[in-house]
Amino acid sequence: MAPVRAPLADRLRPESLDHVQGQEEVLAAGSLLRSAFESGAVPSLVLWGPPGTGKTTLARLLSGQSGTAFEDLSAVTSGVKDVREVIKRAKLRQADGQGTLLFVDEIHRFNRAQQDAFLPHIEDGTIALVGATTENPGFSLIGALLSRVRVVRLEALSEDALGSIVDRALADRLHGLEHRHRLADDARAALFAVAGGDARKLLNILESAAVLAGAETEAIAAETIREAAQTPLTAYDASGDDRYDLLSALHKSLRGSDVNAALFWMGRMLVGGEDPLVIARRMVAMAAEDIGLADPQALTLALDAVRAIQFLGQPEGELPLTEAVIYLATAPKSNSSALALKAARAAAGEHMEAPVPLALRNAPTRLAREAGHGRGYRYPHDHPNHFVAQDYLPDTVQGLDLYTPGSLGSEKETERRVAWWRKLRERRDD
């Protein structure tokens, strides 16, 4: 049996910087990456960009240029145990004077504990960590890890860059299609459209189209590209403006209580290949910001959707996501919590020096009690209605009013309770 040949995308992976396409800015003279290649000193990095933009390739080239051993993990299938095994091998190499470059694909999928596991080994030079992510590292990576790495943003490949890759694939006699095929003009445009700036996707579709076209064909047609792609010829940039525009449209449709529009934008992202967790995270934020206490169950349901997606995966996880979209779109709306937070931060910023009243201070020691901490505090549960009127604010900000309940849903009851407590407080008899 003939050996299985590697996919075209793997066969054409650049073996030098000369073959890397579309990342001129991050590889320009004087850039962090260019300096790393020229010096052979590899800093710990996070390569952030859309799929198929060269993250794995750049990591492999950096390892080869620096003479470090290349280790790779996928955050989808690896855990802390796998990290420990890599570190063990890296320490042995370190003792022999060789460094290790650890490449972690989809590093954003590691949880906090897993990300923490890298920190001491980056610090002591056991590894140079190069992570790859399609998610904004500012949201998906812990601060301690971000402080130890440099973030390099890669861009989706331009049509010029994709064209160079296609030309090489068609012409390369050793690794490519060996001049056995050419693309009709409309097929070339269709291929660029469906690839969406992703070189790997481009080459996978091209290879499939070549198989479908057969050896005798004069030119690969656009229809053959469509058949090979098996997807609408509309690109969706899951890390650029498309993502954030569609998330914005979803959020505003939910806020505007238009359930059909919200479902449409959710569907657009799912069909485009978006991670349902990205959609669910935006819905959690929306539930807190735009529904809030008008329906406290909305935040619970949004968080339940996150857990269900993590537990079920796709496509089953899309159903609880849809249920959450419908619930959030039809729930009563209130931004009173968001306004209260804004007002609280503003008031705190103006009165950062306001002292905590002595009655409210912690009094765990004799010295603290002698200093007056806790003196005069009245325990609400010792009084009728489990309430006693007393001052909980510094004298300089007495009368502060930061929260105004909304008028819909559960906040009508919240408004009643706030008014009741206020009335009791006004009857105080010190």
HUPEZI-V445218 format. One line per field, one symbol per residue. psi: psi as a letter, one per 20 degrees, with the letter a starting at -180 (. if undefined). burial: # if it has 9 or more other C-alpha atoms within 8 Angstrom, else .. A space follows every 10 residues. Layout:
BEGIN
psi=???
burial=???
END
This chain:
BEGIN
psi=pqqpqqqghh hjppirhhip qjlhgijqpi rggghgghhj oorpqooprr qkjjggghgg hggghijqqp pqqpihiqah ghghgghghh hgghhjjprp oopoqlhiip aghhhhhhgh hggjjhqopo qpqiqohhhi qqhhghiirp pppqqqprhg ghghgggggh hphgibjkji qrpqghhggh ghghhkjohg gghgggghhh ghhrhiqgqp rhhhggghhl qqlpqoojib hgghghhggg ghhghjknhg gghghggggg hijqphhggh ghhggghhhi gcihnhhggg hghhgghggh ghaqihihgh ggggggghhi qqqpkhgghg gghghgghhh lhipqpqhhi qpmirggghh ijpipippoh ijrqjlqppr pjqqhikqjp nhpoqrjqbh ihhghggghg hgghhijqn.
burial=.......##. ##.#.....# ###..##... #..####..# .######### .##.###.## ########## #.###..##. .##..##..# #.##...### ########.# ...######. ##...##### #####.#..# ##..##.### ##.####... ##.###.### ##..#####. ####..##.# ########## ########## ..#......# ##.###.##. ....#####. .###.##.## #.###.###. ###.##.### .#.#.##.## ####.##### ######.##. ###.##.### .##...##.# ##.####### ########## ..##...... ......#### #.#....##. .###...... ..#....##. ...#...... ....##.### ##.##..... ...##..#..
END
